[in-house]
Amino acid sequence: MIVALVLAAGRGRRFSKSDNKLFAPFRGRPLLRHAVDAALSSRVAETVVVTGFDAERVERELAGHPLRIVRNDEYEEGMASSLRAGLRHTSDADGAVILLGDMPLTSSALIDRLIETFEAGAAAAVAPTHGGRRGNPVLLGRALFPLVARLSGDTGARALLRARVDVRELEIDDASVILDVDAESDLTALNER
């Protein structure tokens, strides 16, 4: 059983608008909805969304969708706290696809390819790459959950995966796996693609 874990708890301080960047419009929908909709359209068994900053607004936006909300009250500690919060609620899963709420080009087809690759081999994780660069989302196998639980600060699992040899890389033809929205200029660039 593979779950999707959508991280949507951060403050997004580098985004120039004072508003929550996850609500910035992208192709007719709020930025966050793209990652969530991709997860919901994929073959994951369950979609879990981790909220934190602006939690009530994020939760209202997602109300009525077949997903579970996990609130991370420690979101100011950084991304690692959101990973820990989400994984605590997915302990019976064989793996978790970690999606970032600010990566609107993630597709359900990519999520499904990560799952198929994970199921086909003995890898602890599956990471997409583009042009030799690792990107997101990443599928973490259950064996890595205890190691992720020890992460701290504003880091994801990137350093953890870099140190392992049992990570299967999946080359992706387009740059969607390395494109996120940190600043308003990133969103402008995505809109021009």
Steps between C-alpha positions, in 0.01 A plus 500: 500500500647830387367832630550853373626755750447858379705755696301823527606639837776750421482876516659558157700802614684544169176557311476876454128530559382522859235236429554125535673391179302177492196710401675681215307425181659262252307391192167587656547333838693572819857370485436242775211335315729375223708275729194386695300424184795306354514287815125442501508396131787257551488143626609583856288334768454823695589869475615677816551877500719654771390853591657755734526866403156632401362155588133596520506657153683204346260257665196698376641491145527121517172432680285239331788318333579137589816567698625518855630820659785488751575828672865570582505744791881501485518619135727793595777242563513431126421232246634214711225560757236464227657177377500363854139606561378344179691175537367453855157466339609260226676239712315207339605600147768320300616833366413866462524726197609838634347783298576867547202733493697752294574266207196538275636306202503166685273256322310192608682310223835583663373389840384173347841447332673549835271240657554252216876543524491449877286188468729352232826513693668481836562873545459688826382804303430618147605848391426665166786670321527743213831575335686322780327704771276335759158650540158441654276330585699223664362165610640393838470137599388405849855399597599869482217630722703465827790692343271775376353523851844615619535785250482857626498852366397624159626199310314222331634153440750615233812462718376165630450368147833638377679280754329177388580264215158332497318793338365426153517801269236544232600732215214729394500672160358833613616742767180485706677301773746781571266800468342641814366839601714676757459854368243681291745495206493117511123507457533743209754268335271198543211691345718565195577128445 
